Structure formats: C-alpha cells, structure tokens
Amino acid sequence: MKRRALITLLGSAVAWPLAARAQQPAVPVIGFMHPQSPEGIGDALRGFRQGLLETGYSEGQNVVVDYRWAENELERLPALQAI
C-alpha cells in the first residue's frame, strides 16, 4: 500500500465517526423547578408528563427533563436556578 493511500484511509477512518456524531439532532432539554418535593405535587407532575406525551415528547426518548426541587426551602430556589 502506498503511503498516500494509507494516510487517506486512516484519515477517513477517524473522520467518519466524528461526522456521524455531528449529524445527530440535538435533544431538547426542559428545566422543571418547583419549591416542593416530587411527592408533594404528584398530580401536577403526572399532568406535566401527560402534556409532554400529548405534544409528542417522550421523556428519555426525544426530550430530557432536568428536575430541580427546593424541598420546601424557598431560599434554595435562586441557587437551583443558577446551576
């Protein structure tokens, strides 16, 4: 194998996986912040997830939800928002 052909082959082998990864669409991320705990808002949380499903979003499939809970400590909200 000639040197130029080997370099081209190796370059293609490295570039192809990078190009394949770059073409994947970004998954949207939704931030969900609440002053209580998940146990305190069970019905609302179920409604939120149902609304996602009704609009075509499935958690973990085509959308990521970042949940943050203040656990009834309202002074934690600004720090949770800044993360």
Protein Blocks (a to p, Z undefined) as FASTA:
>chain_A
ZZklmmmmmmmmmmmmmmmmmmpccddddddddfbdfklmmmmmmmmmmmmmmnopaehi
loccddddekhpaklmmmmmmZZ
